[in-house]
Amino acid sequence: MGLGSSLNMAISGLRSTQVGLNIISQNVANADSPGYIRRTVSTVETQGGYTTSSNVQRLLDKIVQHQLWQETAGAAYTSTRANAMSKVDELFGAPGSSTALDSVYNAFTGALQALEDDPSSYTNRTAVLDRANELANRLNGLSKGVQDLRRQAESGIASGVEQVNNLLDSLTSVNAKIVGSPNDASSASLRDQRDRIVAELSQYMDIRTSEDGRGSLSIVTTSGTQIFDGRPAVTFSFDEHQNIGPESQWSANPAQRGVGTITMRSATSGGAIDAIASKVFKSGEIAANIELRDKTLVQAQAQLDEIAAQMSSALSDREVAGTPVTAGAATGFDLDLTGLQSGNTITLDYKIQPNGETRRFTFVRVESGASLPLPASAGGDAKNTVVGIDFSGDVAAQIQAAVGTGFTVANTGTGISILDDGAGNTRDVLGLTAHPTATGLNGSAELPFFVDGGRNNAAYTGSFEGGSQAAGFAGRIKVNPALIADRSKLVQIDPTTPQGDDTRPSLLLDRLTQGQRSFTRATGLDGSSATSTGTITSFVQRVVSSTGQAVEAAQRLDEGQQVALATVQSRFQESSQVNVDQEMSMLIELQNAYAANARIISTVKEMMDMLMRI
C-alpha cells in the first residue's frame, strides 16, 4: 500500500471518527430530552478500505414504537373516561353519605313513615315537604351536573378535532423535509420531531403508521381510514353545539341531531362522511368523549329521569281495572278510558296457549299521529310490546291492528273491550288496566305530589307531545306548589277526611317502598336492555350502586392500561434512550481511533519528508 493510499485512509478515518464524536456529543447533551432517540454512525467502506460515507441512524425498535402509540391511544381513552366517571361519582356522592341520592330519598320516605304514624302532626307534614324539596333539588342538581359533563365532553371533542388537524398539518412540512434530506444528523432530528407529532396524535385517536422507501409516512386509523399519506388525506370538522340538554342526542339524521358530529372530508375527492356514524374513532381521547357524551352520561341522565318519573307516576297514577265480560266462548274485559291523558297507558296482560307464556301489551295515549312512532326510549322488551295509540282516531281499530287476530277489540262508548279468541284457544286475556293521572289534590288518595316545573307545573303524565316529557324530567321535577300552600292535603282527600286519617300517607309510602313498578330498558342497569320490575326504593339503591360500580370499573381499567403503557414505554426506552455510561465507553473507543488515524497521518508526513530529503 502506498503512502498516498495510507494518507487518504487515515484522513477518511478521521472524518468518520469526527462524525461519531459529534453524535456522541449530541446523545449526551440530549440524554434527558423527551422524544430524543439515541443515534449511532454506520460507515460504508470501499474495497480498498476507504470510508466513503457515514450514515447517522436512530436506534429504536419500530415494532415496540408502534405498540407504544397504540397503548398511548388506549391510555388516553381510559384516563378520559376515568376522570369523567370520578366527577360523576362526586355528583352522586358516596353511598350512605348524607348527600348521596339514596340517603336523600330515604330521608323523604322516612318522613312519610312518620306522617303515617301521626297524620295530624303539622311538624310531620312540614318534614315531608321539606324532605321532598330536598329530593327534588338533589335530582335537579344531579341532572344539571350530568349535562355539564356532557357539555365538557362536547368541548373536548371540538378541541381534539382541532388539534388533530393541526398535527396533520405539522406532519406535512416535517415529512417533506425528511424525504428531501440526506441520512445525516439533521434528518435524525427531523424524524424525532415527526415521531413526537405522531405520539401526540395517538393521544387523540387510534392510528397505525408505515413508511415507504423514501422515508415518507403514511397513517391509517385502526378502522382502516387513511388520514395521512405525505400530506393530510382528510380534514376533520366538528359543529360544536353550545346548548346541550337531556333531549340533545346524537343521530345520523342531521334533522334529529342535537349535538355536534365529526365530518371527515377527503382532500382529493372532496367527499364528506360522518366519522362518528362510520365509527372512525375507536380509541383515544376523542373516542372516549364521544362515548361519554352519547352513551355513558346519556344513560346516567336516563336513570335520574326514570327515578323522577317513577316517583311522580307512583304517587299520582290511579289503576282502573277492567270489568270481566264474555261473548260465547270468548272472555275478556271492558275498560273505561275516562280520565286518560296524553302519555297515560293501558296494559293488556295475556297468556299464549298452549305453552302458557305470559306477555303484555302497553298502549300509550298520544293526541295525534305527529307523536308517532314513539321514541326508542319508550320501547319495552320481548315480553312487553309498547305501542302508541292516536286517541284522535279509532282507538279500537289501532289496538286491534297491534294485537293481531288472537283478540277481538271493540269501542264501547267511553271505553273499549278486549276479548280472547275463545274456542281458538291461542290467547287468554288475563287483565286489562288503565292508568289515568290524578291532576287535583281532591277526590282520590293519589295526587300530583311532584309536578313538571318546566311545563307550568303540570302533572307528570309521561306525554310524548312535542317530545318525551320524561327526557330531562329530573332537572325539572319539583314539589306541587299547591301542596306546599295547603299542607293539609297530605292527609285530606276531601273536606270530610279526618285530620288523623292515614289513608293518603299510607298510600304514598306504600307506592314508593312496596309497590312493584316496571322500569324502562333505557336505564341500562347491570348492562341489561330488558324491562325490569321492583320497588322505587330498590331502583334508587341500584342506580347509586351501579354508578359506584361503573366508576370503579373505569378506574380499574385505567389503572391496568397505564401499567400496560408503562411497560411498553420501558421496553422502548431500553433500546432508544441514551445511556451516558455507554456513550462514554464509545467516546473512548473513538478517541483511540482518532489518535490512531492521527498517528498514521503524522507517520506518513514524516516518511514523505524523509523521501523529499533524499
PEBEL-V828313 format. One record per run of one state. SS is the DSSP state (a for helix, b for strand, c for the rest). FROM is the first residue (numbers start at 1). TO is the last residue. If there is no record, write none. Layout:
SS/FROM/TO
SS/FROM/TO
//
This chain:
c/1/2
a/3/29
c/30/38
b/39/45
c/46/50
b/51/58
c/59/61
a/62/92
c/93/100
a/101/117
c/118/121
a/122/179
c/180/184
a/185/204
c/205/206
b/207/211
c/212/216
b/217/221
c/222/225
b/226/229
c/230/231
b/232/232
c/233/233
b/234/238
c/239/253
a/254/256
c/257/261
b/262/266
c/267/271
b/272/274
c/275/284
a/285/316
b/317/317
c/318/319
b/320/321
c/322/322
b/323/327
c/328/329
b/330/336
c/337/344
b/345/352
c/353/356
b/357/366
c/367/368
a/369/371
c/372/375
a/376/378
c/379/380
b/381/381
c/382/383
b/384/390
c/391/394
a/395/403
c/404/406
b/407/412
c/413/414
b/415/420
c/421/421
a/422/424
c/425/426
b/427/435
c/436/436
b/437/437
c/438/449
b/450/452
a/453/455
c/456/457
b/458/459
c/460/472
a/473/475
c/476/476
b/477/479
c/480/480
a/481/485
c/486/486
a/487/490
c/491/502
a/503/513
c/514/516
b/517/519
c/520/520
a/521/523
c/524/524
a/525/527
c/528/531
b/532/534
c/535/535
a/536/576
c/577/579
a/580/613
c/614/614
//
